Amino acid sequence: MGSREYRYPASNPKVGVSIAFSFSQMGIVISTLSGIFLLGEKKSKKQLAFVTIGCALVINGGIIFGEISFLILYKQKSHIYK
């Protein structure tokens, strides 16, 4: 399930490398949550709290990385057209 997240962004030529990389890194969230909830791994409340915090950090980092790379790319393209 999570491996699809690695392949899809790279197969779309309209998506840049930096945005595709951040999407592929966020695939780990899908793999982690599917392992816990679909496969029924037993976790303590403390472990679930750390997993939740880690997933939130990965998602936030991917969003920030994608936004920064998009802004840099947009700024470079707007500079070329001026």
C-alpha positions in Angstrom: 0.0 0.0 0.0 2.7 2.5 0.9 4.9 1.5 -2.0 2.4 3.0 -4.4 3.2 6.4 -2.7 6.9 5.9 -3.7 6.2 5.3 -7.4 3.3 7.6 -8.2 4.9 11.0 -7.9 8.0 10.0 -9.8 5.8 8.7 -12.7 4.1 12.1 -13.2 6.4 14.4 -15.2 4.4 17.5 -14.1 5.5 17.0 -10.5 9.0 18.3 -9.7 11.6 16.1 -8.1 11.5 17.9 -4.7 7.7 17.6 -4.5 7.9 14.0 -5.6 10.5 13.3 -2.9 8.4 14.9 -0.1 5.4 12.8 -1.2 7.5 9.6 -1.2 8.8 10.4 2.2 5.2 10.8 3.5 4.5 7.2 2.3 6.1 6.1 5.6 3.1 7.5 7.4 0.8 5.2 5.4 3.0 2.2 6.0 3.3 2.9 9.7 -0.4 3.4 10.3 -1.4 0.4 8.2 1.0 -1.7 10.1 -0.6 -0.7 13.4 -4.3 -0.6 12.5 -4.6 -3.1 9.6 -2.1 -5.7 10.8 -3.1 -5.2 14.4 0.3 -4.5 16.0 -0.1 -4.0 19.7 1.3 -0.7 21.0 1.2 0.9 24.4 -0.3 4.3 24.9 3.1 5.8 25.1 4.2 4.2 21.9 1.0 5.4 20.1 1.7 8.9 21.3 5.2 8.8 19.9 4.0 7.3 16.6 1.3 10.1 16.4 3.9 12.8 17.1 6.3 11.2 14.6 3.6 11.0 11.9 2.7 14.6 12.5 6.3 15.7 12.2 6.8 13.8 8.9 3.6 15.3 7.4 4.5 18.8 8.5 8.0 18.4 7.3 6.8 17.2 3.9 4.4 20.0 3.5 7.0 22.6 4.5 9.6 21.1 2.2 7.2 21.0 -0.7 6.1 24.6 -0.1 9.6 25.9 0.2 10.7 24.1 -3.0 7.6 25.3 -4.8 8.3 28.9 -3.7 11.9 28.7 -4.8 10.9 27.2 -8.2 8.1 29.8 -8.7 10.6 32.6 -7.8 13.1 31.3 -10.3 10.5 31.0 -13.1 9.1 34.5 -12.4 12.6 35.9 -12.5 13.1 34.4 -15.9 10.0 35.9 -17.4 10.7 39.4 -16.2 
